[in-house]
Amino acid sequence: MKAEHINPFIISVCKIMKDICMLDLKMGKPFVKDDKYEGDSSLIKLGIIGALKGEVVLSLHYETALAVISKMMMMPVNEIDAIGQSAISELGNMIAGNAATVFANNSIIIDITTPDYCVGKDYAGSGKQVFCIPFESDIGELSINIFIEE
């Protein structure tokens, strides 16, 4: 996988989490893994179409997702209900939109599908390998998982 296909997502995750949630992320060591996730993790799945084709999954530990939703809604949230799912899906949408802009600035035109929220146990993976970039923050861990058809 090419760095120019990964970096826009790293840039976007860090920017949006800083702008929307006031969080500084510390990037861990990227690695390749199967497209499986912890059962209670919150996932925002986005399809990539256009000059590149693939999928991006933002994965947040359950407690991290609750903290992110609480920050977005500016009030404590104790469970991820329909409103919480909508909020965190919108976070995925902002990350994807920002990444699409970074790609466009590099003359790569892509479009992003509507975010799809699910929990890890309900994720129907295809068995493909994804490039995982883990992040740590003051409120917990998250990762961005990228699959680009080469």
Order of alpha helices (4+ residues) and beta strands (2+ residues): alpha-beta-beta-beta-beta-alpha-alpha-beta-beta-beta-beta
